[in-house]
Every structure is written in C-alpha cells, then in structure tokens.
Amino acid sequence: HSLGLLFKGQAEIPKFQVPWEFLSKYLSDIESGTGDESLVATRQILSDMGVTAVSDDDCRVLRRACAAVSTRAAHLAAAGISTIVEKIERTDRCSVAVDGSLYKLHPQFATRMAAGLDMLLPAGHGVVMQEATDGSGRGAALVT
C-alpha cells in the first residue's frame, strides 16, 4: 500500500497502521461471497476502515491476500495438531475438537486445515476434526 499501488494511491489509511485492526471476521466476510457479492462486502469493509478510493482490482487483490493469510493460519493450526497427534502416536485413529470463529465461520478454513493435515500426516491417516461447542469455556481436548 505504501507504494500507492492500491486504493488509487490513497496516501493515508490510519487503520491499516494499527495492529489487530483488520479483524478475522473481515477474512470470513471477504472470502464468503463470490463475484459482485464479494466486491460489495470488500468495499464495505474497506469503507469502514477509512479507504475511500477502491477499484474492483483492489478488492480482488485484497481477497487474494485474505486467502493467503487464512490458508497460512489453517496450515499452521494443522501443523500443531499433526505434531501432537504424532507425538501421542494416534495418527491411525483420533478425533480432534476444534473451536474458534475462523474454524466455525470462515467458508474455507476447516477445509484448508484438513488439507494441511493431509499434507503433514501419513496417507490414509485416521485423524478427523470435529467442531467443538464452547471449547474456550470447557478447555481443549483430543477425543479418541
């Protein structure tokens, strides 16, 4: 952004300088829609963040950036799960309870986590993820 390549060169976007200002909800909202629906959601989010000059290409670039960030997050989560499952030697059969807004609300996060597990664990592994309800209130668990 600082090179003026996005948002028609809009120089000052203060909210882009504040850590944690771009919420995970935005990732879900931007990646949820398709076509014009996605562009509308992206424009609204950018407007809320103080971006006034937005092209369709800007929206597409932001969508690709969101996809890269959420894919990386899903793969990092899968790396943690695969490490634990391998450490306890349960790659043959194990259910993992997963909680969190990205897992629950993002349209591709669970699929990307599963793909990450498939990349990291032996072919034909028996590790499955299950959505936990109120996991933060009850603690995390491996269910076998």
N, C-alpha and C positions, 0 to 999 in steps of 0.2 A: 504494500500500500504506500509506503513512504516514497516510492519512485513515481507515484502518480499514475500508475498503470490501471488502477481500478477506480471505480466511482467517479469517472470523468475528471480525475485529478483533484477531487475534493481534498484540500490540504489538512484540515483539522477534523479529526473524529476522536474526541477525547475518550469516549467509552472503549475504544479499541486499545487504549493505553493502560486501562485498569485491569489488573489480574482478576480472573474469575467473573468478569462482567458478561462474557459470552457464555450463556448457560447451556448445560447439557440438553435442556428442553429444546433449545434452538436447533441442535443437531437433529433431534427427532422430528421437529416440525419441518425443517428444510428437506430432510430426506423422505418424509412421508408422502408427499404429493408427487404427481407426475405432470409433465408438460406445464400448461398455464397455471394449474393449481399450485405447483411448486414455486413458480415465479411469483405468484401473489403472496404466498406465505413468506418467501425470502424477502421480498420488498417490504412487507410489513415489519419483519424483524429488523431489517436494516434501518427503516424509518424510526422505529423505537429506539435504535442506538444512535440516532442523530445523523445518519447518512441521507443526504438529500438528492444526490445525483446517482441514479442506479440504472444501468442498462441490463438487457436480458443476458448479455455475455457475462456481466459482473455476477449475476445470480447463478449462472451455470458454473462459473469458477468457484464461487463460494460453496455450491453444492458438492463439487468435486473435492474441495478442501475438507468439508464436513465428512464426506465418505472416507477420506484418507484417515482423518483423526479417529472416527468411530471404529474403523477397521483395525487400526493400531491398538485402540483400547480393548477391543474384543479379543485380539490375539494376545495381548499382554495378560488379560484375565485368564485366557485358556492356558497360557504358559504356567501361571500359578497353580491352576487346577491340575494340569498334567504332572507337574513336579510333585505335588502332594500325592496324587494317585499312584505314581510310580514309586515314590518313597515307601508307601504303605503296601506296595505290591498288590494292587487291586485293579489293574488295567483290564482284567478279564470280565469283571462284573462290579460295577459301582454306580450308584446314583448320587448326584451332587445337587444339593439345594442351592439355588441362586436367587438373590434378591437384589433389588436396585431399580431405579427408574429407567436407566438406559436399557437394561435387560427386559423390563416389562413394557416400556412404551416405544422404544426405537423400533422401526419396522424391520431392520436387518440385523440388529445386534446379536440376538440369540443364534441366528443362522451363522453369523460370522464367528461367534465363539465356538460353535460346533465345528466349523471348518478349521479353526485354529487347533482344536483338539485332534481332528483327523490328521493334520499335518505333523503333530508332535507325538502322538501315541501310535503304537503298533497297529498295522492294518487289522481290521476286524475287532478292534477293542470293544469292550462292553461298558464303556463309560457313557452315561446319559445325564443330561441336566434336567432338573425339574424346577419350575418356578416356585419359590418359597413365598409364603404369605407372612408378612410381618416378621421377616427374618431379623431385622435390626432390633426388634423388641424381644426376640427369643434367643438370639445368638445364631451363629452359623453352624452348619452340620454337614457331615457326609452321611448319607443314608445308604446302607448296603442291603 
